[in-house]
Structure formats: C-alpha cells, structure tokens
Amino acid sequence: MGFSDRLRSWLRGDSKAKGKKARRSTDTSSRASTKELEEFIRSRVGVEAYLEPKTAIYSTTVLLIADDGEYLRRPVKDRDHANEFASKTNIPLYDARKVGYPKRMRDYDQGKRPRRVELSELPPWPGEGSPTADGPPPPPVNRPPDDGTDDDPPPA
C-alpha cells in the first residue's frame, strides 16, 4: 500500500484496521522453528532450554542444550511463548542472562566429548555372585538402640 492509497483511505475515513491485512497469530517461520525445537528434544537426552534476550541484531531466541553439549538455537516470539513451549515439552527453562551457559556447551564446541560410564565398568550388583539371590538385599530394620537393660522382651 503506497502513500497515495493511505491518503485516499484516510480521506474516506477508513480505519487502520480495515486497511491492514489480518495477521496470523503465528507465522510459518516460527511454526517451523517450533517443530525443529520439538524434534531436537525428542531425539536428544537431558535437554534444557535457555532464553536469550532480544538484542539490536537478534530477536528473542531459545537455546536448547542436550546432556552431551549439542545445542540448537531458534527464534521465538517472546518470553511467554518460550515459557509455554518449555512447559508443553516438560523441560526446564533458564534465563541465559542470569545463569549463563553450561560448560558442556563450550566443551562441545571445542570437540571435547563427555566420558560415559559403561555398564561393564560398574561394580557387581549386591548378591549377584550367589545363586539364590534374586535382587538387592532387604532394607535394614529400624530398631531402637539397645540400652543394655533386660526390660525388653526377648525377640520371638
């Protein structure tokens, strides 16, 4: 809409709302970003979200970081949208200005991989050596300490 069109509509008394096209609540780029974020969460373990504030160059973004340090950054509409997304996907959301970024993200950028503990490195399960043991030993019975008097009845 050019200047002359705006002037004609103003002279006719048309309101701004009539002249503008109705906008969708969410445009296709943010819906695509949301789908990418959801896919990242589904395909990774231990994902946390960090909200990054709007700057002069970038819009408000959400940074997802997996437990191994791999990350994905995508724009979001605002803080409320990020809170809604985090609660919907059941992941924690942190403010990057307040808490900073985790070390595992920097390690991932430097090519350092976290060392994972293999099952073979763990000690054997208690009682695993005996053929009759089906699982862990029973929990200890909480009894009051014996004060040395014979007032207590003998155990049955």
C-alpha positions as CSV (number, residue, x, y, z in Angstrom):
1,M,0.0,0.0,0.0
2,G,1.6,3.2,-1.1
3,F,1.3,6.8,0.3
4,S,-1.5,7.8,-2.1
5,D,-3.6,4.7,-1.2
6,R,-3.1,5.6,2.5
7,L,-4.1,9.2,1.9
8,R,-7.2,8.1,-0.1
9,S,-8.3,5.7,2.7
10,W,-7.7,8.4,5.3
11,L,-9.8,10.9,3.4
12,R,-12.6,8.3,3.1
13,G,-12.4,7.7,6.9
14,D,-11.3,4.1,6.7
15,S,-9.7,3.0,9.9
16,K,-6.2,1.4,10.0
17,A,-7.7,-1.9,10.9
18,K,-9.6,-2.1,7.7
19,G,-6.6,-1.2,5.6
20,K,-4.3,-3.8,7.1
21,K,-4.5,-7.5,6.4
22,A,-5.3,-9.7,9.3
23,R,-2.1,-11.4,10.6
24,R,-2.0,-14.9,11.8
25,S,-1.1,-15.4,15.4
26,T,2.0,-17.5,14.4
27,D,3.7,-17.2,11.1
28,T,5.1,-20.1,9.2
29,S,8.8,-19.5,10.2
30,S,8.1,-19.6,13.9
31,R,6.0,-22.7,13.5
32,A,8.9,-24.3,11.6
33,S,11.3,-23.3,14.3
34,T,9.0,-24.8,17.0
35,K,8.9,-28.1,15.1
36,E,12.7,-28.1,14.9
37,L,13.0,-27.5,18.6
38,E,10.5,-30.3,19.4
39,E,12.4,-32.7,17.1
40,F,15.6,-31.8,18.9
41,I,14.0,-32.6,22.3
42,R,12.6,-35.9,21.0
43,S,16.0,-37.0,19.6
44,R,18.3,-36.0,22.5
45,V,18.6,-36.8,26.2
46,G,18.7,-34.4,29.1
47,V,17.7,-31.3,27.1
48,E,17.5,-27.9,28.9
49,A,16.2,-24.6,27.4
50,Y,17.9,-21.2,27.8
51,L,16.1,-18.0,27.0
52,E,18.3,-15.4,25.3
53,P,17.0,-11.8,25.3
54,K,16.3,-9.7,22.2
55,T,19.3,-7.6,21.1
56,A,19.8,-5.0,18.4
57,I,20.8,-7.7,16.0
58,Y,18.9,-10.8,17.0
59,S,15.3,-11.4,18.2
60,T,14.4,-13.3,21.4
61,T,15.7,-16.9,21.0
62,V,15.6,-20.2,22.8
63,L,18.8,-22.3,23.0
64,L,18.3,-26.0,23.7
65,I,21.3,-27.8,25.1
66,A,21.4,-31.6,25.3
67,D,23.3,-33.5,28.0
68,D,26.3,-34.0,25.7
69,G,26.6,-30.3,24.9
70,E,25.0,-30.4,21.5
71,Y,22.8,-27.3,21.0
72,L,20.2,-25.7,18.8
73,R,19.2,-22.0,18.8
74,R,15.9,-20.8,17.2
75,P,13.9,-17.6,17.5
76,V,10.7,-17.4,19.5
77,K,8.0,-14.7,19.6
78,D,8.6,-13.7,23.3
79,R,9.2,-14.9,26.8
80,D,5.6,-16.1,27.2
81,H,5.9,-18.2,24.1
82,A,9.2,-19.7,25.4
83,N,7.6,-20.5,28.8
84,E,4.6,-22.1,27.1
85,F,6.9,-24.2,24.9
86,A,9.0,-25.3,27.9
87,S,6.0,-26.3,29.9
88,K,4.4,-28.1,27.0
89,T,7.6,-30.1,26.3
90,N,8.3,-30.6,30.0
91,I,11.9,-29.2,30.0
92,P,13.4,-26.6,32.3
93,L,13.7,-23.0,31.0
94,Y,16.6,-20.8,32.3
95,D,17.3,-17.1,31.7
96,A,20.7,-17.1,30.0
97,R,21.4,-13.5,31.3
98,K,21.1,-14.7,34.9
99,V,22.6,-18.2,34.9
100,G,24.9,-18.2,31.8
101,Y,25.6,-21.2,29.7
102,P,26.7,-24.6,30.8
103,K,30.3,-25.7,30.4
104,R,29.2,-28.8,28.4
105,M,28.2,-26.4,25.6
106,R,31.6,-24.9,25.4
107,D,33.2,-28.3,25.6
108,Y,31.1,-29.5,22.7
109,D,32.3,-26.5,20.6
110,Q,35.9,-27.4,21.4
111,G,35.3,-31.0,20.3
112,K,35.5,-32.5,23.8
113,R,33.1,-35.3,24.4
114,P,31.8,-36.3,27.9
115,R,33.1,-39.7,29.1
116,R,30.2,-42.1,29.5
117,V,30.4,-44.9,32.1
118,E,29.9,-48.3,30.5
119,L,27.8,-51.0,32.3
120,S,30.9,-53.3,32.4
121,E,32.7,-50.6,34.5
122,L,30.1,-50.7,37.3
123,P,30.6,-52.9,40.3
124,P,28.5,-56.1,40.5
125,W,25.0,-55.9,41.9
126,P,25.0,-56.9,45.6
127,G,24.4,-60.6,45.9
128,E,25.0,-61.3,42.2
129,G,27.6,-63.9,43.0
130,S,25.3,-66.2,45.0
131,P,22.9,-68.4,43.0
132,T,20.0,-67.8,45.4
133,A,20.0,-64.0,45.2
134,D,17.1,-62.6,43.1
135,G,17.9,-59.0,43.7
136,P,19.2,-56.5,46.2
137,P,19.3,-57.4,49.9
138,P,16.3,-56.3,52.0
139,P,16.5,-52.9,53.7
140,P,17.7,-52.8,57.3
141,V,15.1,-52.9,60.0
142,N,15.0,-49.7,62.1
143,R,15.0,-50.8,65.7
144,P,15.7,-48.5,68.7
145,P,19.2,-48.8,70.1
146,D,19.7,-51.4,72.9
147,D,20.4,-49.6,76.1
148,G,21.7,-52.7,77.8
149,T,18.8,-53.3,80.2
150,D,16.9,-56.6,80.3
151,D,13.4,-54.9,80.4
152,D,12.8,-55.6,76.7
153,P,11.1,-58.9,76.0
154,P,13.3,-61.5,74.1
155,P,12.8,-61.5,70.3
156,A,10.4,-64.1,69.1
